[in-house]
Amino acid sequence: MRIFSLFFWTSIILLIFTGIAFVIYNVSVEDNFFKDQAYKQLINVADSKSERVADFLENRKNDAEFLAESKDVKRAFGSKLAQDAGIISKKIKEISEETANDVGDYIAAHPDMTLKDLQESEEFRRIALRPVGKTGYTVFSDYRNQTIVLHPFPQFIGLTNETWVNDYPDIYRIFNGTINGEPSYGFYDWEDTDGVIRKKYTHFAIVEERTADGIGLTSNANTYLDEFGDTMILAENLDIEFRSFQKFKGYSDLILISPEGDVVWTAERHDELGTNLQDGRYNASLLANMFREARDNLEIEIGYFGRYSESEELSLFITVPVVDTDVVSGKNKLIGVLALELSSDKISDLITSDVGLGEKGEVYVVNQYRDHVTSLKTDVIEKSGQIHYAITSERIESCFRDYDNYYASLKGERVDKVSKFGDGLNYAGEEVLGAHSYILGSGWCVITEMSKSDFEEDVNRINIVLAIIILSVFFVGILVAFILDNLYKIERKGVKK
């Protein structure tokens, strides 16, 4: 029987002890080690995302303060340019939409009438062609073909939008905005019958009903601005500047509110335009509450995502008082409140990340009312039309306790320490490993979670890889030890000879 050398048996023993050590580690140490690594990853992601959102919110405050100090905003409030622009645009919009509704009702009541039939109907023309102000009128167009089909001046009928592309690019752009059946509006230059180029404002509304031959129509109400006063020329320029700022910065809306609560201008011309936030239909909305806080405190306020009026959408409003120096007294006086609106999508873009969190892992933000500000991977409530709703879990509640503890400790109060990580059930009742981080001053919590099943699969996968490596090393070690042992025996035989 062949007897191996001491070297061979020593190698075998070391390999066996390595295997035993791996088994002991696997049973008693491994789970805690990998959990610690997972928690570190979850905490790092939560902290980095909360810092990113906090910086984003701080920049939005800077935007509001910049606008409040700008001469253009103060001029808009001081000379009531914004109010003029808001009232006029709202009035033209109402005429356009009312005419579109009446035309839609007429078409619905006469389903067999083609476009040609409508064009030849005096009754239809009386309904469709209306005056707008002293110098304006309504026009109807086929929005798909971008062609005028009804006009107070017959020479315009049949002209397409391409007619204006070179000489009147603004009206071309506005007209082109309706091509997919969407409303469009704005200021543009137009040459009048005397050959003088003057400013006009228009609003295109969509007629819901189609003609018998399937033509989709727009109602275009327009008028010259100078009939409303010389200040509208300046208002038009400010309108463009404000909208450019709103679009460039990615705000959902930019809103100007008088000290009395009148919404005098909005970039998007939503329904609150022209209403009063003190006693109007939006007096209980988030915007109204934020307006009152900014007005009463004379400080910038951030209304961290809440429901805006009856909508299920969550909105964030940043409101800032606009003050100017009174010429007589020399004291500062409130001349208006400026509001910036953000949608929750902007926050979602900042925190969306599941890198290193497994297939089912996610990061999301919850506000102080437990509404999820950002989207979730698991839809736990099926409610038609509702985008955001309240959720809860042990991790979410731990985060808000931790948030409250921070402010309590500043007051010298004794608090029970809350762990930033742990395992448990998430908002959908699934087993997860989780961590949290809060954003000071906001009432928000950032939650990061990794599915426990994903974690266990990762650990099993690592175990399999380690086992394969150890077995491979074991068998390679045996082979190497065997070869070395034989070489050693051969050498010894050579020495004996």
PyMOL commands that set and color helices and strands:
alter all, ss='L'
color gray80, all
select helices_A, chain A and resi 6-28+30-69+71-78+81-109+115-120+122-128+154-156+161-164+169-176+225-228+231-249+286-297+345-351+394-410+452-496
alter helices_A, ss='H'
color red, helices_A
select strands_A, chain A and resi 131-132+136-142+147-150+184-191+197-206+217-224+253-257+263-266+301-307+314-325+332-343+362-366+421-425+431-439+444-451
alter strands_A, ss='S'
color yellow, strands_A
deselect
rebuild
show_as cartoon
